[in-house]
């Protein structure tokens, strides 16, 4: 929405609409600052409370108090004095690792370290910048400006497969599959400890931490956050760590990483969720040095989006794509296997 499209009274105030959020029909009563913290990345609770106090947040076109509780079907609008950042994507000549392509979809491999789309602190060098260079006129989902072709994403330091929509019908079809949780997404991770039982389901709400916006917390009481379901199965145990297969039913931010921490089994070398220290095992110097060497071999969280399955938008047939574990992941696994065999 441009400034010219805003109501006249807001143009006169020099405000620009940044967000418009429709509250879900099933939403329970929740303070508006807590509600918005779960919806708006990179915005602190203090900033939200100040924006509410200064009248920048309106519910059904009315100013509200900081302790206001949102209700089902309300429309929340956030207008701030500064204009939103331009969402135009700058095409950049970045190589793409394409694993499959046809006129409707594209399956790409994203290496660890690459950000999926331009956002706060990462406005260039992303997968979307590369897509904009190599492909013309990729579609965008409504409300997802500046992210052409994207129907899902994976974290910067997670490697693996992504499906990209090349046409509007393909985007609509794929988006519905993600909404219906019918997409098959399998991840492999190296987690601290041995999860028990060896096969199970984590059904616990996830939401932005009230203390640190960069972190996602579990809310087992269900009083905050959004519904999140992760299925897991231990594939190999290596004394102090385990290779775990994860299947996502929902697709929340940091879902596997946050659910792993909630279980007490954070991913190996996941600095955000406590996996970058010795969680299981002794504190003897030999073992500590071994773990440090493993961290150096894989300087990121040990998580890989290994396979992806979906109904093809054009053929209506189920297709599946798989990829090997990346070199850094394989090297760390071999190192752990050797350690377990000889110690």
C-alpha positions as CSV (number, residue, x, y, z in Angstrom):
1,X,0.0,0.0,0.0
2,X,1.4,3.4,-1.0
3,X,0.9,6.6,1.1
4,X,-1.6,7.8,-1.5
5,X,-3.9,4.9,-0.7
6,X,-4.0,5.6,3.1
7,X,-7.0,7.3,4.6
8,X,-6.8,11.1,4.3
9,X,-6.5,11.6,8.1
10,X,-3.4,9.4,8.2
11,X,-1.8,11.0,5.2
12,X,-2.3,14.3,7.0
13,X,-0.5,12.9,10.1
14,X,2.4,11.8,7.9
15,X,1.9,8.1,8.7
16,X,2.7,5.1,6.5
17,X,1.0,1.7,6.9
18,X,3.5,-1.0,7.7
19,X,1.3,-3.9,8.7
20,X,-2.3,-5.0,8.5
21,X,-3.2,-8.1,10.5
22,X,-6.5,-9.9,10.6
23,X,-6.9,-11.8,13.8
24,X,-7.8,-15.5,13.4
25,X,-11.4,-16.5,14.2
26,X,-10.2,-18.9,16.9
27,X,-7.9,-16.5,18.7
28,X,-8.2,-16.5,22.5
29,X,-8.0,-13.2,24.4
30,X,-4.4,-12.1,24.5
31,X,-2.7,-8.8,25.3
32,X,-2.0,-7.0,22.1
33,X,1.7,-6.5,22.7
34,X,2.2,-10.3,23.2
35,X,0.0,-11.0,20.2
36,X,2.1,-8.7,17.9
37,X,5.4,-9.9,19.2
38,X,4.6,-13.3,17.7
39,X,3.6,-11.8,14.4
40,X,6.3,-9.1,13.8
41,X,9.9,-10.2,13.6
42,X,12.7,-7.8,14.7
43,X,10.4,-5.6,16.8
44,X,11.0,-5.4,20.5
45,X,8.2,-5.4,23.1
46,X,9.3,-1.9,24.3
47,X,8.9,-0.6,20.7
48,X,5.5,-2.1,20.4
49,X,4.3,-0.7,23.7
50,X,5.6,2.7,22.8
51,X,3.9,2.5,19.4
52,X,0.6,1.6,21.1
53,X,1.0,4.4,23.6
54,X,1.6,6.9,20.8
55,X,-1.4,5.8,18.8
56,X,0.4,4.1,16.0
57,X,-1.5,0.8,16.6
58,X,-5.2,0.7,15.9
59,X,-7.8,-2.0,16.2
60,X,-10.8,-1.7,13.9
61,X,-9.6,1.9,13.2
62,X,-9.7,2.8,16.9
63,X,-6.8,3.7,19.2
64,X,-6.3,1.2,22.0
65,X,-4.5,1.0,25.4
66,X,-1.3,-1.1,26.0
67,X,-3.3,-3.6,28.0
68,X,-5.9,-4.1,25.3
69,X,-6.7,-7.8,24.5
70,X,-7.2,-8.8,20.9
71,X,-10.4,-10.6,19.9
72,X,-11.3,-12.9,17.0
73,X,-11.7,-11.3,13.6
74,X,-10.4,-7.9,14.5
75,X,-8.2,-5.9,12.1
76,X,-5.0,-4.5,13.5
77,X,-3.2,-1.8,11.6
78,X,0.3,-0.4,12.5
79,X,1.2,2.9,11.0
80,X,4.5,4.6,11.7
81,X,6.1,8.0,10.7
82,X,8.8,6.4,8.6
83,X,7.9,4.8,5.2
84,X,8.4,1.0,4.9
85,X,11.6,-0.1,3.2
86,X,11.4,-0.6,-0.6
87,X,10.6,-4.2,-1.3
88,X,12.1,-4.2,-4.8
89,X,14.5,-7.1,-5.1
90,X,17.9,-6.3,-6.7
91,X,18.9,-9.1,-9.1
92,X,22.4,-10.5,-8.2
93,X,24.5,-12.9,-10.3
94,X,24.8,-15.6,-7.6
95,X,25.0,-19.2,-8.7
96,X,22.0,-21.5,-8.1
97,X,22.3,-25.2,-7.4
98,X,19.2,-26.4,-9.3
99,X,18.2,-30.0,-8.6
100,X,15.0,-30.0,-10.7
101,X,13.2,-27.6,-13.1
102,X,10.2,-27.5,-15.3
103,X,7.9,-24.7,-16.5
104,X,6.0,-24.7,-13.2
105,X,8.4,-25.4,-10.3
106,X,12.0,-25.2,-9.4
107,X,13.7,-27.3,-6.7
108,X,16.9,-25.7,-5.4
109,X,19.6,-26.6,-2.9
110,X,20.4,-23.9,-0.5
111,X,23.8,-24.1,1.2
112,X,24.4,-23.3,4.8
113,X,25.2,-19.6,5.3
114,X,22.9,-18.3,2.6
115,X,19.8,-16.3,3.7
116,X,16.6,-17.2,1.8
117,X,15.1,-13.7,1.3
118,X,16.1,-10.0,1.9
119,X,15.2,-8.9,5.4
120,X,16.6,-7.0,8.4
121,X,20.5,-7.0,8.3
122,X,20.5,-9.1,5.1
123,X,19.3,-7.0,2.1
124,X,21.6,-8.6,-0.5
125,X,23.3,-11.9,-1.3
126,X,20.1,-13.9,-0.7
127,X,18.5,-16.8,-2.6
128,X,15.8,-14.4,-3.7
129,X,18.4,-12.0,-5.1
130,X,19.8,-14.9,-7.1
131,X,16.3,-16.1,-8.3
132,X,15.6,-12.5,-9.5
133,X,18.7,-12.6,-11.6
134,X,18.2,-16.0,-13.2
135,X,14.4,-15.9,-13.6
136,X,12.0,-13.2,-14.8
137,X,8.6,-12.4,-13.4
138,X,8.4,-15.0,-10.6
139,X,5.1,-14.7,-8.8
140,X,4.6,-13.3,-5.2
141,X,2.1,-14.4,-2.6
142,X,-0.2,-11.7,-1.3
143,X,1.3,-10.0,1.7
144,X,4.8,-11.5,0.9
145,X,6.1,-8.6,-1.2
146,X,9.8,-8.8,-2.1
147,X,9.9,-12.6,-2.0
148,X,9.2,-13.8,-5.5
149,X,8.7,-17.5,-6.0
150,X,8.8,-18.3,-2.3
151,X,6.2,-20.5,-0.6
152,X,8.5,-21.6,2.3
153,X,12.0,-21.0,3.7
154,X,14.7,-22.5,5.8
155,X,17.1,-20.8,8.2
156,X,20.3,-19.2,7.1
157,X,22.6,-21.9,8.6
158,X,20.4,-24.8,7.7
159,X,21.2,-26.5,4.4
160,X,18.9,-28.3,2.0
161,X,16.0,-28.3,-0.5
162,X,13.4,-25.6,-1.3
163,X,10.7,-25.6,-3.9
164,X,10.1,-22.4,-5.8
165,X,6.9,-21.5,-7.7
166,X,7.5,-20.2,-11.3
167,X,3.8,-19.4,-12.1
168,X,0.8,-17.9,-10.2
169,X,-1.2,-21.2,-10.4
170,X,1.8,-23.1,-9.1
171,X,2.2,-20.7,-6.2
172,X,-1.4,-21.0,-5.3
173,X,-1.3,-24.8,-5.5
174,X,1.8,-25.1,-3.4
175,X,0.7,-22.6,-0.9
176,X,-2.5,-24.5,-0.2
177,X,-0.4,-27.7,0.3
178,X,1.7,-25.9,2.9
179,X,-1.5,-24.5,4.5
180,X,-3.0,-28.0,4.6
181,X,0.2,-29.5,6.0
182,X,0.3,-32.0,3.2
183,X,3.8,-31.2,2.0
184,X,6.4,-33.8,3.1
185,X,9.4,-32.2,4.6
186,X,12.1,-34.4,6.1
187,X,15.1,-33.0,8.0
188,X,18.2,-34.7,9.5
189,X,19.7,-33.2,12.5
190,X,22.5,-34.1,15.0
191,X,21.0,-33.6,18.5
192,X,22.7,-33.7,21.9
193,X,21.8,-36.8,23.9
194,X,19.4,-39.7,23.1
195,X,15.7,-38.6,22.8
196,X,13.3,-40.9,24.6
197,X,11.2,-42.4,23.3
198,X,13.2,-43.0,20.2
199,X,10.2,-42.1,18.0
200,X,7.5,-39.6,18.9
201,X,5.7,-36.3,18.3
202,X,6.3,-32.9,19.8
203,X,3.0,-30.9,19.9
204,X,3.9,-27.7,21.7
205,X,3.1,-24.1,20.8
206,X,6.0,-21.9,19.7
207,X,6.3,-18.1,19.8
208,X,8.8,-15.3,19.9
209,X,10.6,-15.1,23.3
210,X,9.3,-12.3,25.5
211,X,12.9,-11.7,26.6
212,X,14.8,-12.0,23.3
213,X,13.1,-11.4,19.9
214,X,15.8,-13.5,18.1
215,X,14.8,-16.6,20.0
216,X,11.7,-18.8,19.7
217,X,10.4,-20.3,23.0
218,X,8.1,-23.2,23.7
219,X,4.8,-22.5,25.4
220,X,3.5,-25.9,26.5
221,X,0.4,-24.5,28.3
222,X,-0.7,-23.2,24.9
223,X,-1.4,-19.7,26.2
224,X,0.9,-18.0,23.7
225,X,2.5,-18.7,20.4
226,X,1.2,-20.8,17.5
227,X,0.4,-24.5,17.2
228,X,3.5,-26.4,16.1
229,X,3.9,-30.2,15.5
230,X,7.2,-32.0,14.8
231,X,7.5,-35.8,14.4
232,X,10.9,-37.3,15.1
233,X,12.7,-40.6,15.0
234,X,16.2,-41.5,16.2
235,X,18.2,-43.0,13.3
236,X,21.6,-43.5,15.0
237,X,22.9,-43.1,18.5
238,X,26.5,-42.0,19.1
239,X,26.7,-42.1,22.9
240,X,26.5,-38.4,23.6
241,X,24.7,-37.3,20.4
242,X,22.1,-38.8,18.1
243,X,21.2,-38.6,14.4
244,X,17.5,-37.7,14.4
245,X,15.0,-37.6,11.5
246,X,12.4,-34.8,11.8
247,X,9.2,-34.5,9.8
248,X,7.4,-31.1,9.9
249,X,3.7,-31.1,10.1
250,X,3.6,-27.3,10.7
251,X,6.3,-24.8,9.6
252,X,7.0,-22.3,12.3
253,X,10.1,-20.2,12.6
254,X,13.0,-22.3,14.1
255,X,10.5,-25.1,14.8
256,X,12.9,-28.1,14.9
257,X,15.5,-26.1,16.8
258,X,13.1,-24.7,19.4
259,X,11.3,-28.1,19.8
260,X,14.7,-29.8,20.3
261,X,15.6,-27.4,23.0
262,X,12.2,-27.9,24.7
263,X,12.9,-31.7,24.8
264,X,16.3,-31.1,26.3
265,X,18.1,-32.2,23.1
266,X,19.3,-29.0,21.3
267,X,20.9,-29.4,17.9
268,X,24.7,-29.8,17.9
269,X,26.4,-26.4,17.7
270,X,23.2,-24.4,17.6
271,X,24.4,-21.3,19.4
272,X,20.9,-19.7,19.6
273,X,19.4,-22.7,21.4
274,X,22.2,-23.8,23.7
275,X,23.8,-26.5,21.5
276,X,27.2,-24.8,21.1
277,X,28.5,-26.2,24.4
278,X,28.8,-29.6,25.9
279,X,25.3,-30.7,26.8
280,X,26.0,-34.4,27.3
281,X,29.2,-36.1,28.3
282,X,32.2,-35.5,30.5
283,X,34.2,-32.4,31.1
284,X,37.5,-34.1,30.6
285,X,40.0,-32.1,28.5
286,X,40.3,-34.8,25.8
287,X,36.6,-34.9,25.3
288,X,36.2,-31.1,25.4
289,X,38.9,-30.8,22.8
290,X,37.2,-33.4,20.6
291,X,33.9,-31.5,20.8
292,X,35.6,-28.2,20.0
293,X,37.2,-29.8,16.9
294,X,33.7,-30.9,15.8
295,X,32.4,-27.4,16.3
296,X,35.1,-26.1,14.0
297,X,34.3,-28.8,11.4
298,X,30.6,-27.7,11.3
299,X,30.4,-24.1,12.5
300,X,26.6,-24.0,12.4
301,X,23.6,-25.9,13.7
302,X,23.6,-29.5,12.5
303,X,20.4,-29.4,10.5
304,X,19.7,-30.3,6.9
305,X,16.5,-30.2,4.9
306,X,17.1,-33.6,3.3
307,X,13.9,-34.4,1.3
308,X,10.9,-32.7,0.0
309,X,7.7,-34.2,-1.4
310,X,4.6,-32.5,-2.9
311,X,1.8,-32.9,-5.4
312,X,3.0,-31.3,-8.7
313,X,0.8,-28.3,-9.5
314,X,0.4,-29.3,-13.2
315,X,0.6,-33.1,-13.3
316,X,-1.2,-33.7,-10.0
317,X,1.3,-36.5,-9.3
318,X,3.2,-36.8,-6.0
319,X,6.9,-36.0,-6.6
320,X,9.8,-36.3,-4.1
321,X,13.3,-35.0,-4.1
322,X,16.2,-36.1,-1.9
323,X,19.7,-34.9,-1.2
324,X,22.7,-36.3,0.6
325,X,24.0,-34.8,3.8
326,X,26.5,-32.0,3.1
327,X,30.2,-32.5,3.6
328,X,30.5,-30.7,6.9
329,X,27.6,-32.8,8.4
330,X,29.2,-36.1,7.1
331,X,32.6,-35.2,8.4
332,X,31.3,-34.5,11.9
333,X,29.3,-37.8,11.8
334,X,32.4,-39.7,10.9
335,X,34.4,-38.0,13.6
336,X,31.7,-39.0,16.2
337,X,31.6,-42.6,15.0
338,X,35.4,-42.9,15.2
339,X,35.3,-41.4,18.7
340,X,32.6,-43.8,19.9
341,X,34.5,-46.8,18.5
342,X,37.8,-46.0,20.1
343,X,36.9,-44.5,23.4
